């Protein structure tokens, strides 16, 4: 995973780079191919009373998929955590949409098992003719 950090009006410490690098593998687990993470940090100095505020925008690219998250907080670590949680939630929802939620994902019934499945279970399938003959003998 390639991580790119860009800033505006502030410098990024090695501590923050390590912080981002520790959390980045969670993003990659949602993609089937390699993904890029772009971290944009901007410091806004609103006024003397409010103090500076850091804005973090996270963008992931993987193939044709692009997912973004944005947050603001008093420091870049807190803003990154909020934006990262939003990004993970969006990625989870996006990957959940790609799953098949009906049909073949369930455990197959006995009628759907093949002969090789029965061999793996050490169970012999019953021949339909033998079953009908036995039912006729019992008077069912």
Secondary structure, 3 states (H helix, E strand, C coil): CEEEEEEECCCCCHHHHHHHHHHHHHHHCCCCCCCEEEEEEEEEECCCCCCEEEEEEEEEEECCEEEEEEEEECCHHHHHHHHHHHHHHHHHHHHHHHCCCCCCCCCCCHHHCCHHHHHHHCCCCCCHHHHHHHHHHHCC
